[in-house]
Amino acid sequence: MDTLASFFGTDHVTSTIESTVTNTSFEAARFKDVHRYVHDARILGGLHYRFSMNTGRRIGRDVSKQLTHHYFKPAGHGDRDDEREDEHRVVRRKIDGGLSSRRPSGLPRGRRRP
């Protein structure tokens, strides 16, 4: 939910969750309220333990920080898209180069693992 709040610039966005199974709906004034509702519902419904939900929330928060820091930038700042594409090309080249240069020992050249 931190990613959505960062994207919209505020946590105060009204959201509605509707269930076609129970014919009920839940309206929240903030993203945090939606998160809390879903978090508790998954625990009370027996889908997850509280520990796993809390751990997932911490991981999600870290991923959100990474996304908002590196990818959610204001639009319209010159050649930002060209810079980003160049950045992706370099990353792809590093990944492709790293994978092709490392061959598992014991396999002949030109053969891949099944």
HELIX and SHEET records of a PDB file:
HELIX    1   1 ASP A    2  PHE A    8  1                                   7    
HELIX    2   2 PHE A   31  LEU A   44  1                                  14    
HELIX    3   3 ARG A   50  HIS A   70  1                                  21    
HELIX    4   4 ARG A   80  SER A  101  1                                  22    
SHEET    1   A 2 SER A  15  SER A  19  0                                        
SHEET    2   A 2 THR A  24  ALA A  28 -1                                        
END                                                                             
